């Protein structure tokens, strides 16, 4: 049974790859059927008989011509239908008795129905049915009510219906295949978009981590170099801060870059991302670097979503780093975290010298750009600019109920 099915499938593939051979075989089968049918006499003395009549030479020629025309049914279906229908009309009107030449017209009508649209199928089908059946009824050698004439009407109608059904099924299968291919393309595009967003988040984290800790290392190294000769104890303390800042930078870099590893890597980090819970530790690192920072919190002890918590922490980190770099050595900073309704307002103020226009953040403005990308990803608002009377102001308004589409991704990243 398995070998039989395999052979049938192989034959079907070969015929599909060689349509001309299939049409030639079909034409031969139709010719043989017409020739056999021309020897049958349905209205014999004792019922249907076989071999009691012989087809005329004209009928044999017509059967050969219509069968040969079926070889071109795929290339010119409408022309083949017209040709076979005309020869069938000739045979039905002048044959006595007539040979089943109309069988080729039935096959040609099926081909037209399977390869055109439905309105064309029904127009052509009705015209073919009317022409062949009317000719057989009114000009044939048998009475109009004989079963042969009704058979012509039935066979032409079934051919048109079968061809239309095959065409509809092909269109349905093609539509399903197209939807599947479109869904595959959409899935690939969605995967590429998520990869791009993940890379953007990792780039923001890398920038924030590197900018913050390198700024602290730079400041503490300068202090150590300045007091090395006169106050070695203070220089040692500054160098210990450098060591702690560098160790913290390495740990955060390892955690961030670990997101790029495969999920099965046993060295992937499991510690949570930083948030407002460790804000005091962040502020302490700046105070140790010699910058006066005051913190005011009125967030009612809420735990914001992971993405909002991480964004608030990174915004404060980046803003204080910019104060350390650009506002001058004596600048003071104020950080406030306030809950207002369904939003969390994070504000960072300083009284230093504002940076020149076009140089509001280091690295070509990537600091403020990273802040804006974080806030916009959560559906919030960010405002930055110089303060009246001196200094600089950064304020971020973050929704506590962020957009679901991106917040889920951010929370997954934060949990990792």
SVG drawing of the C-alpha trace seen along z (x, -y; Angstrom):
<svg xmlns="http://www.w3.org/2000/svg" viewBox="-40 -85 95 92">
<polyline fill="none" stroke="black" stroke-width="0.4" points="0.0,0.0 2.9,-2.4 4.7,-1.7 1.4,-2.2 0.9,-5.6 4.5,-6.6 4.2,-5.7 0.9,-7.6 2.4,-10.7 5.5,-10.4 3.3,-10.1 1.2,-13.1 4.3,-15.3 5.6,-14.2 2.3,-15.1 2.1,-18.4 5.6,-19.2 4.7,-18.1 1.3,-19.6 1.5,-19.0 2.0,-15.3 -1.1,-15.2 -3.2,-17.1 -2.0,-14.7 -3.0,-11.7 -6.4,-13.3 -7.0,-13.9 -6.2,-10.3 -8.6,-9.1 -11.4,-11.4 -10.9,-10.2 -11.0,-6.5 -14.2,-7.2 -15.9,-9.0 -15.0,-6.2 -16.3,-3.6 -19.5,-5.6 -20.1,-6.0 -20.6,-2.2 -23.3,-2.3 -27.0,-2.5 -29.0,-3.7 -32.3,-3.2 -32.0,0.3 -34.9,2.7 -34.2,4.4 -32.7,1.4 -29.1,0.1 -27.0,2.1 -23.3,2.1 -21.8,2.8 -25.1,2.4 -24.0,-0.8 -20.8,-2.2 -19.8,-5.9 -19.5,-7.7 -16.2,-8.9 -17.2,-12.5 -17.9,-11.6 -14.5,-9.9 -12.7,-13.0 -14.6,-15.3 -13.7,-13.2 -10.1,-13.2 -10.1,-17.0 -11.8,-17.9 -9.6,-15.4 -6.5,-17.0 -7.7,-20.5 -7.8,-19.5 -4.0,-19.4 -4.0,-23.2 -6.8,-23.7 -4.4,-25.3 -2.8,-27.8 -6.1,-28.9 -9.1,-27.6 -11.7,-29.9 -10.6,-29.2 -10.6,-25.4 -14.1,-25.7 -15.4,-27.6 -13.7,-25.1 -15.0,-22.0 -18.5,-23.6 -18.8,-24.4 -17.7,-20.9 -20.1,-19.4 -23.0,-21.5 -22.1,-20.2 -22.2,-16.6 -25.4,-17.1 -27.2,-18.7 -26.1,-16.5 -25.0,-13.2 -27.5,-10.4 -27.0,-9.0 -24.6,-11.6 -21.3,-10.6 -20.6,-11.9 -18.3,-14.7 -19.8,-17.0 -17.7,-15.1 -14.7,-17.2 -16.8,-20.4 -17.6,-19.4 -13.9,-19.0 -13.2,-22.4 -16.0,-24.1 -14.6,-22.7 -11.1,-24.1 -12.6,-27.6 -14.6,-27.5 -11.5,-26.5 -9.3,-29.3 -11.7,-32.3 -13.8,-34.2 -17.3,-33.2 -19.4,-35.7 -17.5,-34.6 -18.0,-31.0 -21.7,-31.3 -22.1,-33.4 -20.0,-31.0 -21.6,-28.0 -25.2,-29.1 -24.3,-29.9 -22.6,-26.5 -25.5,-24.6 -28.1,-26.4 -26.3,-26.0 -25.5,-22.3 -28.8,-21.3 -30.9,-23.4 -29.1,-22.0 -29.6,-18.4 -33.3,-19.0 -34.4,-20.9 -32.0,-19.7 -30.9,-16.3 -32.0,-13.0 -33.8,-11.9 -36.9,-13.4 -36.2,-16.4 -37.2,-14.6 -34.8,-11.8 -32.3,-11.2 -29.3,-11.9 -30.4,-15.5 -31.0,-15.9 -27.7,-14.3 -25.9,-17.0 -27.6,-19.7 -26.7,-17.9 -23.1,-17.2 -22.4,-20.8 -23.9,-22.2 -21.9,-19.9 -18.7,-20.7 -19.2,-24.5 -20.1,-23.9 -17.1,-21.6 -14.7,-24.0 -16.0,-26.9 -15.6,-24.8 -12.0,-23.9 -11.2,-27.5 -12.7,-28.6 -10.7,-26.0 -7.5,-27.1 -8.2,-30.7 -8.9,-29.7 -5.7,-27.7 -3.7,-30.5 -5.2,-33.0 -4.3,-30.8 -0.7,-30.4 -0.4,-34.2 -1.7,-34.9 0.8,-32.4 3.6,-34.0 2.5,-37.4 2.3,-36.3 5.8,-34.8 7.1,-38.2 5.3,-40.1 6.7,-37.7 10.2,-38.3 9.7,-42.1 8.4,-42.0 11.4,-39.9 13.8,-42.4 12.0,-45.3 12.2,-43.7 15.9,-43.1 16.5,-46.7 14.6,-47.9 16.6,-45.5 19.8,-46.8 18.7,-50.4 17.9,-49.6 21.2,-48.0 23.0,-50.9 21.2,-53.3 22.2,-51.3 25.8,-51.0 26.0,-54.8 24.5,-55.6 26.8,-53.1 30.0,-54.1 29.3,-57.9 28.4,-57.9 31.3,-55.7 34.0,-57.1 33.0,-60.7 33.4,-59.6 36.7,-57.9 37.9,-61.0 37.0,-63.3 38.5,-61.0 41.7,-60.5 42.1,-64.2 41.6,-64.7 44.2,-62.0 46.7,-63.5 46.1,-67.0 46.6,-65.9 49.1,-63.1 52.1,-65.0 50.5,-67.1 47.7,-64.9 48.4,-61.2 45.5,-60.0 43.0,-61.9 44.7,-60.6 44.3,-57.0 40.6,-57.7 40.1,-59.1 41.9,-56.1 39.6,-53.7 36.6,-55.6 38.1,-55.1 38.5,-51.4 34.9,-51.1 33.5,-53.1 35.5,-51.0 34.3,-47.7 30.7,-48.9 31.1,-49.9 32.5,-46.5 29.7,-44.7 27.0,-46.8 28.7,-46.3 28.8,-42.6 25.1,-42.5 24.2,-44.6 26.3,-42.8 25.0,-39.5 21.7,-40.3 23.4,-39.5 24.3,-36.0 22.3,-32.9 19.6,-31.9 21.4,-28.7 24.7,-30.4 25.2,-29.6 27.1,-32.9 24.1,-35.0 23.3,-37.6 20.4,-37.1 20.6,-40.2 17.8,-42.7 18.3,-46.0 18.9,-49.1 15.9,-51.2 14.8,-53.9 15.4,-51.4 19.2,-52.0 18.9,-55.8 20.7,-56.5 23.7,-54.5 23.8,-56.4 23.7,-59.7 26.4,-58.6 28.8,-58.0 28.3,-61.6 28.7,-62.9 32.0,-61.0 33.1,-62.7 32.7,-66.1 29.3,-67.1 26.5,-68.3 23.3,-66.5 20.0,-66.8 17.2,-64.3 13.4,-64.8 11.0,-62.0 7.2,-62.1 6.3,-59.0 4.3,-57.4 6.6,-54.4 5.0,-53.0 6.8,-50.4 6.5,-51.6 6.6,-49.1 10.1,-47.7 10.5,-49.7 9.5,-53.0 11.7,-52.2 14.7,-51.6 14.0,-54.7 13.8,-57.0 17.0,-55.6 18.9,-56.0 17.5,-59.6 18.7,-60.7 22.1,-59.0 22.6,-60.7 21.5,-64.1 23.8,-64.0 26.6,-62.8 26.1,-65.8 26.0,-68.1 29.4,-66.7 30.8,-67.2 29.4,-70.5 28.1,-72.5 31.4,-73.3 33.2,-71.9 31.0,-73.9 27.6,-73.1 24.9,-71.8 22.1,-69.4 18.6,-68.7 16.7,-65.5 13.0,-65.2 10.8,-62.1 7.1,-62.9 4.0,-61.0 1.3,-63.0 -1.9,-61.0 -1.0,-58.3 2.4,-59.7 5.8,-59.9 7.7,-63.2 11.5,-63.1 13.2,-66.5 16.9,-67.2 18.0,-70.9 21.5,-72.4 22.8,-75.9 25.9,-75.6 27.0,-77.1 24.7,-75.7 26.6,-74.0 27.0,-76.0 24.1,-75.6 24.5,-72.4 26.6,-70.8 24.0,-70.0 25.2,-66.4 28.4,-64.6 29.1,-62.2 27.4,-64.4 24.2,-64.7 23.6,-61.0 22.8,-61.6 19.7,-63.7 18.9,-61.6 18.9,-58.4 16.7,-60.2 14.2,-61.1 14.1,-57.6 13.5,-56.1 10.7,-58.5 9.0,-58.3 9.2,-54.5 7.0,-54.6 4.6,-57.2 5.9,-60.0 7.3,-63.5 10.8,-65.0 11.7,-68.7 15.2,-70.1 16.7,-73.5 18.5,-76.3 16.9,-77.7 16.1,-81.3 18.9,-82.8 21.4,-80.1 21.7,-76.4 19.9,-73.6 16.7,-71.7 15.7,-68.1 12.2,-66.9 10.7,-63.6 7.0,-62.7 6.6,-58.9 3.2,-57.2 2.8,-54.6 0.7,-52.6 2.9,-52.5 2.0,-51.3 1.5,-47.6 3.3,-46.9 6.7,-48.1 6.4,-48.0 6.2,-44.2 9.5,-44.1 11.1,-46.6 9.9,-44.7 11.3,-41.5 14.6,-43.1 14.6,-44.7 13.8,-41.4 16.6,-39.7"/>
</svg>
